[in-house]
Amino acid sequence: MTRRYPAGPQQLLRSLNGRAVLEAIDEAGPVTTTDLAGRITLSRPTVAAAVALLLERGVITEVGPATGRKGPAPAQYRVNADCAFAIGVDVGHRKIRAAVADVTGRVRGRAESEQRGHQGADALVAQILDMCVDLAGQVDRPLADITQVVAGLPAAVGPDGRHLSYAAGLPDSGQGFGAALGRAIPVSLVLENDVNLAALAESTHGLGTDTDDFVLVSLGVGLGLGLVVDGRVRRGATGVAGEAGYLPSDRMVAPVGQRRDLVQEHLGARYISDRAQRLGLPGDGSPRTVFELARTGDPGALEIVDDTARSVAYVVACVVPLIDPALIVLGGAIGANGDLLLEPVARHLADFSTFRPPVVASSLGQDAVLTGATTMSAELAREAAFAAATTPVPQTESPSSLS
């Protein structure tokens, strides 16, 4: 008896072919149908049919004929950058920075304002919403036409994507804030820890591009670690991976029954300002002022820098034996002062640990979190746009074929 093995659904085949063509155009564009047929294992008629439907759905665009060839000049195609837009938001302790990017990841507009969280959660939600509306307007779109928003927050984000913890920089310690922001933003919204996004930026645009295993030590108002293992940012079971400020400090031995100090009580902006005041340093006592004084050789400021480096080295010594990173990247407003911190961090690390990976300073500056948020948002928007453009063709559409 002859057995019959039915082929896969024709619409699924068309979808797979269309996605293959679209990915090839995204990678190689501008490109002709002939060149596409040489890059992927599809016939030229199949490629041409896929291109026709992708043009119809607006995800690619014709950019003019290829020149320098014999015979009629064939048309070239590339991804339509305007087929989807994404917004990235960095909700910092003092400022909110945001950007809108097209589907290729190119930033097309920016916005920045002082963070108004001191006015309450509703005011902060409204501020973020207004900035997103403004950014959508910068690319001539209503906010409802933006495909994706990613917001970086100074908080741990739970598995449900809305519950926030360890959120001292947000109103009411973040209670209910994630859900409120989700209700206010009328498009797909992803909330992510700010340091995780900075680590993503370091992985895609910074010093982590050449390694799959590194740790970003972000030091500013507080301390956070971005853990990149096997090329992925690790968030942990409940989203609190990297909250290294809650490590027990090495500065004291507590009596039985008494909690030891935490690492975060001996480093960060507030600690630096308190030390500067106790030492009688000139200026406003801000970390920026203290580090500038250190660059002039001020003994008190140099003492604070060395104290900060010691705490950073202690945290690194706690983490390195657990995940064995190839690289330690110092970032954040304080951590990025590599000219002052790299040498003492390495020196103290040698005292704390036999494991000493290279320690470098990030070059991404204050835009690290925003870069990560915009990168993630643009990638999610790209995936949504590509998936929508290559879904099986409904029967009501044109009978043009992708197979």
C-alpha positions in Angstrom: 0.0 0.0 0.0 1.3 3.4 -0.9 1.6 5.8 2.1 0.7 9.4 1.6 2.7 12.1 3.5 0.9 15.4 3.1 3.0 18.4 2.6 3.1 21.2 5.2 0.4 23.9 4.9 1.1 26.1 1.9 0.5 29.3 3.9 3.2 28.2 6.4 5.6 27.7 3.6 4.9 31.1 2.2 5.4 32.6 5.7 8.8 30.9 6.1 9.9 31.9 2.6 8.8 35.5 3.2 10.7 35.7 6.5 13.9 34.2 4.9 13.7 36.9 2.2 13.0 39.7 4.6 16.0 38.7 6.9 18.3 38.5 3.9 17.2 42.0 2.8 17.7 43.3 6.3 21.2 41.8 6.4 22.4 42.7 2.9 20.2 45.6 1.6 20.1 47.4 -0.7 19.9 44.2 -2.7 18.3 42.9 -5.9 16.1 39.9 -6.3 18.8 38.2 -8.3 21.3 38.8 -5.5 18.8 37.5 -3.0 18.3 34.3 -4.9 22.0 33.8 -4.7 22.1 34.3 -0.9 19.2 32.0 0.1 18.1 28.6 -1.2 15.0 29.8 -3.0 14.2 30.2 -6.7 14.2 33.6 -8.2 10.4 33.5 -8.9 9.8 32.6 -5.3 12.0 35.5 -4.1 10.3 37.9 -6.5 6.9 36.8 -5.2 8.0 37.3 -1.6 9.4 40.7 -2.4 6.1 41.8 -4.1 4.2 40.9 -0.9 6.7 42.5 1.4 6.5 45.7 -0.6 2.7 45.5 -0.4 2.8 45.2 3.3 5.2 48.1 3.6 8.0 46.4 5.4 10.5 46.9 2.6 11.0 49.7 0.1 12.5 50.1 -3.4 15.5 52.3 -3.3 16.4 52.6 -7.0 18.2 50.5 -9.6 21.6 48.8 -9.2 24.2 50.5 -11.3 27.4 49.3 -12.9 25.9 46.1 -14.4 25.3 45.0 -18.0 21.7 45.1 -19.3 18.7 46.7 -17.7 19.4 48.0 -14.2 17.4 45.9 -11.7 15.6 47.4 -8.7 17.1 47.2 -5.3 15.3 46.7 -2.0 15.9 47.4 1.7 14.0 47.3 4.9 11.6 50.3 5.3 13.0 52.0 8.3 9.7 53.7 9.0 7.7 50.4 9.1 7.9 50.5 12.9 9.1 52.8 15.7 10.3 52.1 19.2 10.8 54.3 22.3 13.4 53.7 25.0 13.1 55.5 28.4 15.7 55.8 31.2 13.9 56.8 34.4 16.9 58.0 36.5 16.9 59.2 40.1 17.2 62.8 38.9 16.5 62.9 35.2 14.4 61.1 32.6 16.0 60.5 29.2 14.2 59.0 26.3 14.7 58.4 22.6 12.7 57.2 19.6 14.3 54.9 17.1 13.2 53.3 13.8 13.1 49.6 13.1 16.8 49.6 12.1 17.7 51.0 15.6 18.6 54.5 14.3 17.7 57.1 16.9 15.3 59.7 15.3 14.5 61.9 18.3 15.4 62.6 21.9 13.8 64.1 25.0 15.1 64.9 28.5 13.6 66.4 31.7 14.0 66.6 35.4 12.4 63.6 37.1 9.2 64.6 38.9 8.8 61.6 41.2 8.9 63.8 44.2 5.4 65.0 43.2 4.1 61.4 43.4 3.6 58.3 41.3 0.8 59.8 39.2 2.9 62.8 38.3 5.8 60.5 37.3 3.6 58.3 35.2 2.1 61.4 33.5 5.6 62.7 32.8 6.7 59.5 31.1 3.5 59.4 29.1 4.0 63.0 27.9 7.6 62.3 26.9 6.5 59.3 24.9 3.8 61.3 23.2 6.3 64.0 22.3 8.8 61.5 20.9 6.1 59.9 18.8 5.3 63.3 17.4 9.0 63.8 16.5 8.6 61.0 14.0 5.1 62.2 12.9 3.2 59.4 14.6 0.6 59.2 17.3 1.7 57.3 20.3 -0.7 54.5 19.5 1.3 53.8 16.3 4.5 53.2 18.2 5.2 49.5 18.2 7.2 49.1 21.4 8.3 51.0 24.6 11.0 49.8 26.9 11.5 51.7 30.2 14.6 51.3 32.4 13.8 51.8 36.1 16.0 52.0 39.3 14.3 48.8 40.6 14.2 45.1 40.3 11.4 44.0 38.0 9.5 40.8 39.0 8.7 37.9 36.7 5.3 39.4 35.9 7.0 42.4 34.4 5.1 44.9 36.6 5.9 44.2 40.2 8.9 46.4 41.4 11.1 45.9 44.4 14.2 47.6 45.8 12.9 50.8 44.2 14.1 53.5 46.5 14.4 56.0 43.6 10.6 55.7 42.8 7.6 57.2 44.6 6.3 54.9 47.3 9.3 52.6 46.7 7.7 51.6 43.4 4.6 50.1 44.9 2.0 49.9 42.1 4.1 52.0 39.8 4.8 49.4 37.2 1.1 48.5 36.8 0.1 52.2 36.7 2.6 52.8 33.9 1.4 49.8 32.0 -2.1 51.1 32.1 -1.1 54.5 30.9 1.1 53.5 28.0 -1.3 52.4 25.2 1.2 50.2 23.4 3.4 47.2 24.2 5.5 48.1 27.3 8.5 46.3 28.8 9.9 47.3 32.1 13.5 46.4 32.9 16.1 47.1 35.6 18.3 50.1 34.6 21.6 48.3 35.2 20.5 45.3 33.2 19.8 47.7 30.3 23.2 49.3 30.7 24.8 45.8 30.6 22.8 45.1 27.4 24.2 48.4 25.9 27.7 47.4 27.0 27.2 44.0 25.2 26.0 45.5 22.0 27.7 48.9 21.8 30.5 48.9 24.4 33.4 47.0 25.8 31.5 43.8 26.1 31.0 43.2 22.4 33.9 40.8 22.2 33.0 38.6 25.1 30.0 36.6 26.2 30.8 36.7 29.9 31.3 40.0 31.8 30.1 41.9 34.8 29.1 45.6 34.7 29.6 47.3 38.0 27.4 50.3 37.9 28.0 52.8 40.7 26.1 56.0 41.1 23.4 56.8 43.6 23.6 53.1 44.4 25.3 50.0 43.3 24.1 47.4 40.8 25.6 44.7 38.8 24.7 43.7 35.3 25.6 40.0 34.9 26.2 38.8 31.3 26.7 35.1 31.1 26.8 33.2 27.8 25.9 36.4 26.0 22.7 36.9 28.0 21.8 39.3 30.8 20.9 37.2 33.8 18.0 38.5 35.9 17.5 35.6 38.3 14.3 33.8 39.4 12.7 37.0 40.9 14.5 39.7 39.0 16.9 40.7 41.8 20.1 39.2 40.4 22.8 41.9 40.5 21.5 43.7 43.6 25.0 43.6 45.1 24.5 46.5 47.4 22.7 44.0 49.7 25.8 41.9 50.2 27.1 41.9 53.8 29.8 44.5 54.2 33.4 43.5 55.2 33.6 46.7 57.3 32.4 45.1 60.6 31.9 41.9 62.4 28.4 42.0 64.0 27.6 40.4 67.3 25.4 37.3 67.3 21.8 38.3 66.5 22.8 41.6 64.9 22.8 42.2 61.1 26.0 43.3 59.6 26.2 46.5 57.6 25.4 46.1 53.9 27.9 47.0 51.1 25.5 49.8 50.0 26.0 51.6 53.3 29.7 52.2 52.5 29.6 53.4 48.9 27.5 55.4 46.5 26.7 59.1 46.2 25.2 59.6 49.7 28.1 57.9 51.4 30.6 60.0 49.4 28.8 63.2 50.2 28.7 62.3 53.9 32.5 61.5 53.9 33.3 64.7 52.1 31.3 66.7 54.7 33.1 65.0 57.6 36.5 65.6 56.0 35.6 69.2 55.4 36.2 69.1 51.7 35.4 72.3 49.8 32.5 72.5 47.4 29.1 70.9 47.5 30.2 67.4 48.5 28.8 65.8 45.4 30.7 62.8 43.9 31.4 65.0 40.8 33.1 67.6 43.0 34.9 65.1 45.1 36.4 63.3 42.0 37.4 66.6 40.5 39.2 67.5 43.8 40.9 64.1 43.6 42.2 65.0 40.2 43.9 68.1 41.7 45.6 65.9 44.3 43.4 66.8 47.3 44.3 64.3 50.0 40.8 64.0 51.5 39.3 63.4 48.1 41.9 60.8 47.2 41.1 59.1 50.5 37.4 58.9 49.4 38.3 57.6 46.0 40.5 54.9 47.5 37.7 54.0 49.9 35.2 53.7 47.1 37.7 51.5 45.1 38.1 49.2 48.1 34.3 48.6 48.3 34.1 48.0 44.6 37.0 45.5 44.7 35.3 43.7 47.6 32.1 43.3 45.6 34.0 42.1 42.5 35.9 39.6 44.7 32.6 38.2 45.9 31.2 37.7 42.4 34.2 36.6 40.3 34.6 33.1 41.7 30.9 32.4 41.2 30.5 33.2 37.5 34.2 33.6 36.2 33.7 36.6 34.0 36.3 37.5 31.3 35.9 41.2 32.1 34.8 43.7 34.8 33.4 46.9 33.4 33.0 49.9 35.7 30.1 52.2 34.8 27.5 54.6 36.2 28.1 58.2 37.1 30.8 57.3 39.7 32.1 54.1 38.4 33.0 55.5 35.0 35.8 57.6 36.5 38.3 55.1 35.3 41.3 57.5 35.5 40.9 57.5 39.2 39.4 54.1 40.0 41.0 51.5 37.8 44.3 51.4 39.6 43.1 51.3 43.2 40.3 48.8 42.3 42.9 46.4 40.8 45.2 46.9 43.8 42.5 46.2 46.4 41.2 43.2 44.3 44.7 41.7 44.5 44.3 41.8 48.3 40.8 40.3 48.3 41.0 37.6 45.7 43.3 35.3 43.8 40.9 35.8 40.8 41.7 39.0 38.9 40.0 39.5 35.6 40.8 42.7 33.7 39.0 45.8 35.0 38.0 48.5 32.5 35.9 51.7 32.6 32.8 52.0 30.3 32.9 54.6 27.6 29.1 54.8 27.1 28.7 57.6 29.7 25.3 58.8 30.9 23.5 57.3 27.9 24.2 53.7 28.8 20.8 52.9 30.2 19.0 54.8 27.4 21.1 53.0 24.8 20.2 49.7 26.3 16.5 50.6 26.5 16.4 51.9 22.9 18.3 48.8 21.6 15.9 46.4 23.3 12.9 48.4 22.2 14.0 48.6 18.5 14.8 44.9 18.4 11.3 44.0 19.8 9.7 46.4 17.3 11.7 44.8 14.5 10.5 41.3 15.5 6.9 42.4 15.7 7.0 44.2 12.4 8.8 41.3 10.6 6.4 38.7 12.1 3.3 40.8 11.1 4.6 41.2 7.5 5.3 37.5 7.0 2.2 35.9 8.6 0.3 33.5 6.4 -1.8 35.4 3.8 -5.5 35.5 4.7 -7.8 34.3 1.9 -9.2 37.8 1.5 -5.8 39.2 0.4 -4.2 39.1 -3.0 -3.5 35.6 -4.3 0.2 36.6 -4.8 2.4 33.7 -3.6 5.5 33.4 -1.5 6.3 29.9 -2.7 
